[in-house]
Amino acid sequence: MAKPFTVAGALEAGKITGNEVYTCQGFLEVGGHRIACHGVHNEVSVERAIEVSCNVTMMHIAEATGAETFAKFQNIFNFGLKTGNRFGRGSQDAGAYLFGGPAWQCGAGDQFLRAGALM
């Protein structure tokens, strides 16, 4: 869902050109955690990454974008706004889990930056 927005923000900010090619081996280690992709995509362009929903490429793009710029574009695209719907543990709103939300402020840091690109 958010992958096109991750790419759009990076393009608009000039952090990527759209001509990059990334390597997807089916996972990426982030903060000591192995985050899986939907498959092993090998060499994947930005366009193809959106087409096949490549998590690994999106994490690389989010990292290239940088924390401040990534958060800025999440805000521009209205991600993280309270929906009124309750998810997970009953009292948390989905927005709490997005980059810059309470989980980020509690020290989850760059792990949420990269994982935020996957939505």
Secondary structure, DSSP 8 states (H G I E B T S, - for coil): --HHHHHHHHHHTTS--S--EEEE-SEEEETTEEEE-SS--EEEEHHHHHHHT-HHHHHHHHHHH-HHHHHHHHHHTTTT---S---SSSS--GGGGSTTSHHIIIIITHHHHHHHTT-
